[in-house]
């Protein structure tokens, strides 16, 4: 889980599970986040956002660049990514 300022580069997040949202990575809060060159695969959540769940407040920013998010599992319609558009 990321809830403060964070930059992640060249990271693989795989084979994780969550009892709630964001089986691979849960991003939340107000701070800026920059995620680049990530592979988020083969994760599972019990609710939503099997690979990545972005749950930030209005005015915050999460930037995802040059990343692969695939083959994640959740019971709803967002197995790979749940995020505001």
FENPEUR-V624113 format. One record per run of one state. SS is the DSSP state (alpha for helix, beta for strand, coil for the rest). FROM is the first residue (numbers start at 0). TO is the last residue. If there is no record, write none. Layout:
BEGIN
ss:SS from:FROM to:TO
ss:SS from:FROM to:TO
END
This chain:
BEGIN
ss:coil from:0 to:0
ss:beta from:1 to:1
ss:coil from:2 to:4
ss:beta from:5 to:8
ss:coil from:9 to:10
ss:beta from:11 to:13
ss:coil from:14 to:15
ss:beta from:16 to:17
ss:coil from:18 to:23
ss:beta from:24 to:28
ss:coil from:29 to:31
ss:beta from:32 to:35
ss:coil from:36 to:37
ss:beta from:38 to:40
ss:coil from:41 to:42
ss:beta from:43 to:44
ss:coil from:45 to:50
ss:beta from:51 to:55
ss:coil from:56 to:60
ss:beta from:61 to:64
ss:coil from:65 to:66
ss:beta from:67 to:69
ss:coil from:70 to:71
ss:beta from:72 to:72
ss:coil from:73 to:79
ss:beta from:80 to:81
ss:coil from:82 to:84
END
